[in-house]
Amino acid sequence: MAKHNKKRNVGLLHEQLIRFASQNLVEGHKDKANLAITILDTNFKEGSELYKEFRLFNALVHTKVPTRDIAKQIITESRIACINHDAAKLRSEKSMLIREINHTLDVSNFYSRKISDYKIFATVQALLNEWRGAQKLGPDEIVQYENLLEGWLTRDVSPQTMSKKQDANPLTLQIMIEKFNKKYASILNDDQKNLIETCLSGDRESVEVHVQRIKENAKNALEKFYQFCDNEILQKKRKLVENKIMSLEHNSADATITKAMMISALISEMENDDE
């Protein structure tokens, strides 16, 4: 694979920001977590070229289809979508994002955290760049990368992978959960702890159930909170908060889990305000 620039990979940038926010939220550093969340909200806002590229990137990384023919169709449609991106504006927005990360977060190892699916992240970004006319890859390399992406889109991620995780040594799993609880029990609410414990067990279906429960609890808590809220500033932000809750997807992706953790923290704050 050709040399890849991690700092200009939209998926890696988004993932590292999510992980930074999640880690600091779990460790009780809300101020640092909020810095990353603000960067995400500011730079990945709907309508921006960065947002358009990320949506396409995210779809290619997280979509799974049953046949190569469907995968080829998705790649074709993605190639067409790329043509509609404003490449110059996208470069500018990405440079501004990188500058803001460097100056605001000031973390030396921010870009070096390991991502398990790094190869597909690099493949997708390289193809997005090429489809927009970067001309950094030769014809044979483009074919190679698109074949790689086809294989990824048709990957098998269910029963065998899940059973391996669920058959993990129960003693090891229990030790992991006990260590986690010892370190973080005092700063996480019950929903957050249950969600993390389920993630550690590798039970994807249960994770999705927990995420759905947090979403429903959040909707109910928000409705209750605004029944008695007469603060004009908070009233103006109601729609924004509702949209964040409603946009929570029902899956076990890292980004979804992080968002569910944040929403759960928001529920706790609203319920405390009610008391």
C-alpha angles and dihedrals in degrees: 000000000000119000109282130210105225093190093063097044105111093203094050092046092051093044093049091050091050091049093046091052093045095048093049093044091053091047091051098252096130093163092059092043090052091053090059093043090052090051090051093048094046099046103033096049118145113271097029120118089237090057091049092051093046093051091053092044092048093049092052093048098046103034119102122189133181101234142037090234091062090044090054090051091051091051091049092051091046091052090053092047090053092059089064092057117104098235096192093049091045092053090050094049092047092050090051090050093051091047091051092049092050096047100036104038098029094193115155096206097039095117096038100065109122118252115200094215095042094133094059091042089055092044094052094047092048090052093047089052092047095047088055090055105266091142092203095127130063121234092259091051092050090053090047093050093046090050088051090052092048089054091050094049090053095043121137109238102159142078101004096043092047094048091053090055093044092049092056116132104285092211091054090047092049091050090050092051093046092051090048093050093047091055102037109020093101095055102039128073122229095264092052093048092048091049093050093046090052090049090052090053091055094230100146095183092053090048090056090049090052091048091051091049092051090050092052092046090050093052091050093045091049092051092049093045094054094047088075101025115111097166108122094207092052091045090056090053095051095094092049092052092046091052092051091052095045092049091061105116125217102242141094099248117137092244091053093049091049091050091048089052091052093047090049089053088051090053091053092051093050092047091049090051089054093056 
